[in-house]
Amino acid sequence: MEFANQDEKERKSKELRVVSTVELQKHASADDLWISINGKVYDVTRWLPSHPGGEIPLLSLAGQDVTDTFLAFHPPSAAALLPRYLIGTLMDYQVSSLSSDYRSTLADLKKAGIFRKDLSIYLLLFALISLGICGSVAGVLLSDKWWVHIVSGLLLGCVWTQCGWIGHDAGHSPLIGKPFIDSCIGLLVGNCISGISISWWKRNHNAHHISCNSLEYDPDLQYIPLFAVSSKLFSSLHSYFYERKMTFDRIARILVSYQHWTFYPVMAVARINLFAQTFILLLSNKKIQNRGMEITCILFFWAWFIALLSFLPNNLERLTFILASFAVTGIQHVQFCLNHFSSPVYNERPAGTAFVQAQVNGTLNLSTPSWMDWFHGGLQFQVEHHLFPRLPRHNLRKISGLVKSLCAKHGLPYTSVSFWEANVMIIHTLRSAALQARDWSKPAPKNLLWEAVNAQG
């Protein structure tokens, strides 16, 4: 691959040890962390605090062969960092036919230039976002009609949604290619305009991609006490993301029992939880890059948002404005859930050698017309996105046929349904778990009300 000869010079100046898979697996902790990439073994313990993707991806896959994951999430330039951590070779390194085909496909896509972003698309989106903000502010300041204020709230919700898609793109790969500018774009669309920390998003989303649909490792499935996508969560599993037990207590049992009724109402106000998670992370002792700037930009958001609300005539209209804006972004939250809630789940640690299988099995595509791509932000091609997370969203549709062929060749599912069918499926999934939760013959631990604060939305 790209880094096949990167460590040739290092090999000559260092005596390499031969490592077995069994030995590799023993080095899987934060203070002793080895990984294998392309048959070579690296001790990345001292790199862990500096990893741009955070510590969670490395900890989740520690002591394993992570070649496919590394190739999927890193640009070719990242390979230049590897030689300094090289300590040996993996004696029993093997490549499955699926991984071989996946890596060949990835290499072909890179050669074809399909990973290059079309900046004109983002310039257009930023222009529309600017118009949306101006329209929302003008509606509040220049009109005294209640219905205009509601429309202004809806318009602001549309702005937040599109900022979310841009933040998602920027979080996976640079838009411009210059770190400072790309960092500023993330802070602008995330912290300043939307009130959501871009660092929180990266931390959460990277963990989700690495451990797609693992009940214990994927934060996007850890919604106890509000929701449970599987009865396996009734066993009060441990969350490796939140570093706590997801207690399925009496309160959780009651809430989950009616989750197929509460799902959409909760999604309509789920943004409240994202605001809360932003403050929880930024005020925590977790390592956050540019913490001061992140907090400053979040405070800027709350300054302009509260100032805008102050121009509305009364508290009822302020509440209506907020709920209208939140409801629009709720559609985006629903889409996040549609892509995964109805797919198979597991409660083990993610396996590095099963990267492709895990991404395909844990995701669901939406069949939508091309003119609606702006609405879904590229996530309607969830299988393609999870296999090639650095691929720009405007190119995901172009490779869908290629991905279908790859899945068909190796007997993997490629599930694609309409937006409405996906909604039916998710309600069925939630209802199935809800009915199982109503079995009061199975005892639950004592309640922990504070867990509601940590529920993801």
PyMOL commands that set and color helices and strands:
alter all, ss='L'
color gray80, all
select helices_A, chain A and resi 8-13+21-25+45-50+55-60+67-73+76-85+97-111+119-142+146-172+179-194+198-210+219-221+231-235+250-257+259-268+271-282+291-310+315-338+352-361+370-376+382-387+393-395+397-409+419-437+449-454
alter helices_A, ss='H'
color red, helices_A
select strands_A, chain A and resi 17-19+28-29+32-37+40-43+86-90+238-239+244-245+365-366+416-417
alter strands_A, ss='S'
color yellow, strands_A
deselect
rebuild
show_as cartoon
